[in-house]
Amino acid sequence: MEKKESSKAENMKGPNIDKKNLRTSSNPKKQKNVSLPWWVEILFVQIGLPDKLLIKILKSKKKSKELIKNDKKFLFSLFFFLAILVYLYPIVKYSKSRLECESAAKTYIKQNKSLEKITRRNLKMLSTNFCNGGEEIYQIKGRIIK
């Protein structure tokens, strides 16, 4: 009976040992043949940039992923705000240039044309006409505009 028990004990130890060996030998880190990303291959293998730079790049990549994961709402509102600014900038720039043109045209009309008793409304009309390419200013020769 002792032989039977010892054989049973050996049989029990055998499969357990085999399972442990299989688990350690099937380590996923050792079996994977992970190819490097193309940019790592080019910059750090072919060109030979320093490894410290790669470490910094990978750390910043990890931090940016965490930032995006944690602050989605803030980043979305920041992106939305920037999109609004990019959309409105040409409109603001156009309006600013128009106002500058009109003020320059008003001073030109006051200095070069001897207009008497011109109203603000007519002056604004003439300056707007001048900024739009109109030639009505050149046709005025000292006459009174009402």
C-alpha positions as CSV (number, residue, x, y, z in Angstrom):
1,M,0.0,0.0,0.0
2,E,2.8,2.3,0.6
3,K,3.9,2.0,-2.9
4,K,0.4,2.9,-4.2
5,E,0.3,5.9,-1.9
6,S,3.7,7.1,-3.0
7,S,2.8,6.6,-6.6
8,K,-0.4,8.6,-6.0
9,A,1.6,11.3,-4.3
10,E,4.1,11.4,-7.2
11,N,1.2,11.6,-9.7
12,M,-0.3,14.5,-7.8
13,K,3.1,16.3,-7.7
14,G,3.8,15.7,-11.3
15,P,0.8,17.4,-12.8
16,N,1.1,20.3,-10.4
17,I,4.7,20.8,-11.3
18,D,3.9,20.7,-15.0
19,K,1.2,23.3,-14.6
20,K,3.6,25.6,-12.8
21,N,6.3,25.1,-15.4
22,L,3.8,25.8,-18.1
23,R,2.6,29.0,-16.4
24,T,6.1,30.3,-16.0
25,S,7.2,29.4,-19.5
26,S,4.1,30.9,-21.0
27,N,4.9,34.4,-19.7
28,P,3.2,36.8,-22.2
29,K,6.1,39.3,-22.0
30,K,8.6,36.7,-23.1
31,Q,6.6,35.2,-25.9
32,K,5.5,38.5,-27.6
33,N,7.6,39.7,-30.4
34,V,6.4,43.3,-30.4
35,S,7.7,45.3,-33.3
36,L,8.6,48.9,-32.6
37,P,6.5,51.7,-33.9
38,W,7.7,53.2,-37.1
39,W,8.8,56.5,-35.6
40,V,10.8,54.8,-32.9
41,E,12.4,52.6,-35.5
42,I,13.4,55.6,-37.7
43,L,14.4,58.1,-35.0
44,F,16.1,55.9,-32.4
45,V,17.3,52.8,-34.2
46,Q,18.2,54.2,-37.7
47,I,19.2,57.7,-36.9
48,G,20.5,57.0,-33.4
49,L,18.9,59.6,-31.2
50,P,19.6,59.3,-27.4
51,D,17.5,56.9,-25.4
52,K,16.8,59.6,-22.8
53,L,14.8,61.5,-25.4
54,L,12.7,58.4,-26.0
55,I,12.1,58.0,-22.3
56,K,10.9,61.7,-22.1
57,I,8.7,61.3,-25.1
58,L,7.0,58.1,-23.7
59,K,6.5,59.8,-20.3
60,S,4.9,62.8,-21.9
61,K,2.7,60.6,-24.0
62,K,1.6,58.7,-20.9
63,K,0.9,62.0,-19.1
64,S,-1.1,63.4,-22.0
65,K,-3.2,60.2,-22.2
66,E,-4.0,60.5,-18.5
67,L,-4.8,64.2,-18.8
68,I,-7.2,63.5,-21.7
69,K,-8.8,60.7,-19.7
70,N,-9.2,62.8,-16.6
71,D,-10.1,66.2,-18.0
72,K,-12.3,65.5,-21.0
73,K,-14.9,68.2,-20.1
74,F,-12.3,70.9,-19.7
75,L,-10.5,70.0,-22.9
76,F,-13.7,69.9,-24.8
77,S,-14.7,73.4,-23.6
78,L,-11.2,74.7,-24.3
79,F,-11.4,73.3,-27.9
80,F,-14.8,74.8,-28.4
81,F,-13.6,78.2,-27.1
82,L,-10.6,78.1,-29.5
83,A,-12.8,77.1,-32.4
84,I,-15.1,80.2,-31.7
85,L,-12.0,82.5,-31.6
86,V,-10.7,81.1,-34.9
87,Y,-14.2,81.5,-36.5
88,L,-14.7,85.1,-35.2
89,Y,-11.1,86.4,-35.8
90,P,-11.6,87.3,-39.5
91,I,-14.8,89.1,-38.8
92,V,-13.2,91.2,-36.1
93,K,-10.2,91.9,-38.3
94,Y,-12.4,93.0,-41.2
95,S,-14.6,95.2,-38.9
96,K,-11.5,96.8,-37.4
97,S,-10.0,97.6,-40.8
98,R,-13.3,99.1,-41.9
99,L,-13.5,101.4,-38.9
100,E,-9.9,102.5,-39.5
101,C,-10.6,103.2,-43.1
102,E,-13.7,105.2,-42.3
103,S,-12.0,107.3,-39.7
104,A,-9.1,108.0,-42.1
105,A,-11.6,108.9,-44.8
106,K,-13.4,111.3,-42.5
107,T,-10.2,113.1,-41.7
108,Y,-9.4,113.2,-45.4
109,I,-12.8,114.7,-46.3
110,K,-12.6,117.3,-43.6
111,Q,-9.1,118.4,-44.5
112,N,-9.1,118.3,-48.3
113,K,-12.6,119.2,-49.2
114,S,-13.9,122.5,-48.1
115,L,-17.4,121.3,-47.2
116,E,-19.5,123.7,-45.2
117,K,-22.2,122.6,-42.8
118,I,-21.8,118.9,-43.5
119,T,-23.7,116.7,-41.2
120,R,-22.2,113.7,-39.4
121,R,-24.6,111.4,-41.2
122,N,-23.4,112.7,-44.6
123,L,-19.8,112.6,-43.6
124,K,-20.2,108.9,-42.5
125,M,-22.0,108.2,-45.8
126,L,-19.2,109.7,-47.8
127,S,-16.4,108.0,-45.8
128,T,-18.2,104.6,-46.2
129,N,-18.6,105.3,-49.9
130,F,-14.9,106.1,-50.2
131,C,-13.9,102.9,-48.3
132,N,-16.0,100.8,-50.6
133,G,-14.3,102.2,-53.7
134,G,-16.7,105.0,-54.5
135,E,-15.6,108.1,-56.3
136,E,-18.2,110.5,-55.0
137,I,-15.7,112.4,-52.9
138,Y,-13.7,113.4,-56.0
139,Q,-16.8,114.8,-57.6
140,I,-17.5,117.1,-54.8
141,K,-16.1,120.5,-55.3
142,G,-16.9,122.6,-52.3
143,R,-20.6,122.3,-52.6
144,I,-22.9,122.0,-49.6
145,I,-24.3,118.7,-48.8
146,K,-27.6,118.6,-47.0
